[in-house]
Amino acid sequence: MFISNAYAQTATAGSGLDSIMGLLPIILMFVILYFLMIRPQMKRAKEHRALVESLAKGDEIIVASGILGKVTAVKDQYITVEVGNIDGKAVEIMIQKIAVQNVLPKGTIKAL
C-alpha cells in the first residue's frame, strides 16, 4: 500500500566499448604522466651519465655540494679534484663521479 514494488532492470546488451570508455581517463592520466614527468627525468639522467663518462683530467667542475675545482685524476668511480692552494701546495679532495653536477668552460676558475 505505501511501498511500491521494486522490479529489477532488464539486462542490456553491454558492449566492450563501455568498459574501454571507463578506463580511458586512467589510461590518459598515465600517458600524460609519462610525457610530463618520466620521459624528461630519463633524458636528464642520460645526459648526466654522458657528462660523468666524459670527465677528463683538466676539466673544471662544480660538485653537487657547490665546490668548484679542477680534475687532476680520474679513476673508475672516483675523481681527484684540486680545490685550492695553501703555501704552494695543492689541496685535493677525492669525490664520487656521480657527485659532479656541471662541467665549466676551461679557464673559468682562475684562482687555482
WOURFEN-V535023 format. One record per helix or strand. SS is the DSSP state (helix for helix, strand for strand). FROM is the first residue (numbers start at 1). TO is the last residue. If there is no record, write none. Layout:
BEGIN
{{SS;FROM;TO} {SS;FROM;TO}}
END
This chain:
BEGIN
{{helix;16;53} {strand;60;63} {strand;68;74} {strand;78;86} {strand;89;96} {helix;97;99} {strand;100;104}}
END
